[in-house]
Each structure stands twice: as C-alpha cells, then as structure tokens.
Amino acid sequence: MVPSPAMSNTDTERRSGQRIPVRVPLTLNTPEANLQATGYTRDLSSNGIFFYTDFPMRTGNEVEMLLILPPELTSGEKRWVCCQATVVRVEDGADSGKCGIAAHVRKMEFLPELVG
C-alpha cells in the first residue's frame, strides 16, 4: 500500500514546539482527586510535556505540575516552574506499571529560586 500524500507526518504531528528529551522529577496535583503524586518527564516542549506516573489519569483531566526546566528551555539556566495542563493522551504502562501521560501546557509560571 502506498501512503497517500495527504497523510504526511505534518498532518499527524500536533506539536508546535521542539521536544527536548529530558528526565526530570515532577510533582503532580490534580483538582479532581485533590491528591498529590510524583512522576518524571520523558520529554518537554514549550507547550507540552510527556511524563510517567503511578497515578491513574484520563484524557481531559486537569493537572498542575511543579518541576525544574532544563537550560535548553529557559535561555541558559535551570528554572522552577508551575504548569497548568490538560491530559491529551494516556498510554498504558503494563510493562513498567507506570502510565505515560501526554499533556498540553496551558499556562506556565516561573517561580522564584528558593535559597536555603
């Protein structure tokens, strides 16, 4: 079967930002369940994130994430951010026990550096 010219990679690719493959820990808060969970990223872009977590989620869930963005996404230095996002895809993690979650970032707020 020859692929149709109408079915190009650009048709199926919905991302508008470049993905940065990076594994950083994150903390999740969900308003629906009023619970806090943890996870780690697989990749990040300026408007999306893919992460793994033990916490069950569904497409459409709202989630707040706290994480440190790498220098590639912050013009040179690591920065703490709080992101408001919507889950757009959930992948079953039968092998690892963790679900893969793709989320669209609606709002990102840079946080002040904590000095301790």
C-alpha positions in Angstrom: 0.0 0.0 0.0 1.4 3.4 -1.0 0.8 6.1 1.6 -1.4 8.9 0.5 0.2 12.3 0.0 -2.5 13.7 2.3 -1.2 11.6 5.2 2.1 13.2 5.8 3.9 13.4 9.2 2.9 17.1 9.5 -0.8 16.1 9.4 -0.4 13.8 12.4 2.2 15.9 14.3 0.3 18.3 16.6 3.3 19.8 18.4 4.3 23.3 17.7 7.4 23.4 19.8 10.6 21.4 19.6 10.7 18.4 22.0 13.7 18.2 24.4 14.3 14.7 25.6 15.0 15.1 29.4 14.2 13.2 32.5 13.4 15.4 35.5 11.3 14.6 38.5 8.0 16.4 38.9 5.2 16.7 41.5 1.6 16.5 40.3 -1.6 18.0 41.8 -5.0 17.1 40.4 -8.0 19.2 41.3 -10.4 16.4 40.5 -8.9 14.0 43.1 -7.3 16.6 45.3 -4.2 14.4 45.5 -0.5 14.9 45.1 1.6 12.4 43.2 5.1 12.2 41.7 6.5 11.3 38.3 9.2 12.0 35.8 9.4 13.5 32.4 10.3 11.8 29.1 10.4 15.0 27.0 9.3 18.6 27.2 8.5 21.4 24.8 7.3 25.0 25.3 3.7 23.9 25.2 3.6 20.2 26.0 5.0 17.5 28.3 5.2 13.7 28.3 5.7 12.1 31.7 5.3 8.8 33.6 3.5 8.4 36.9 1.8 5.7 39.0 -1.2 8.0 39.5 -4.1 7.0 37.2 -5.3 9.7 34.8 -7.7 10.1 32.0 -7.8 12.2 28.9 -9.3 15.6 29.8 -8.0 15.6 33.4 -6.6 18.9 34.6 -3.2 18.7 36.3 -0.8 21.1 37.9 2.9 20.2 37.8 5.9 21.5 39.6 9.3 20.8 38.0 12.7 22.3 37.1 13.0 23.2 33.4 16.4 22.5 31.8 18.6 25.3 30.4 17.5 24.4 26.8 14.0 25.7 27.5 14.9 28.7 29.7 17.6 30.6 27.8 20.5 29.3 29.8 19.7 28.3 33.3 17.5 25.8 35.2 14.3 27.3 36.5 11.5 26.1 38.8 8.1 26.3 37.1 4.5 25.5 37.9 2.5 24.4 34.9 -1.3 24.1 34.4 -2.0 21.4 31.8 -4.7 19.2 30.3 -4.1 15.5 29.7 -4.5 14.8 26.0 -3.3 11.1 25.8 -2.8 8.3 28.2 -0.6 5.2 27.4 -0.9 2.0 29.4 2.3 1.1 31.1 1.7 -2.6 31.6 5.4 -3.4 31.5 6.6 -0.7 33.9 3.4 -0.2 36.0 3.6 3.5 35.2 1.2 5.3 32.8 2.6 7.5 30.1 0.8 10.8 30.0 0.9 13.5 27.3 -0.3 16.9 28.4 -0.9 20.2 26.7 0.5 23.0 28.9 -1.9 25.9 29.0 -0.1 28.1 31.5 3.5 28.1 32.8 4.6 30.3 35.7 8.3 30.7 36.6 8.8 30.5 40.4 11.4 32.4 42.4 14.5 30.4 43.3 14.4 29.0 46.8 17.5 29.9 48.8 18.2 27.6 51.7 
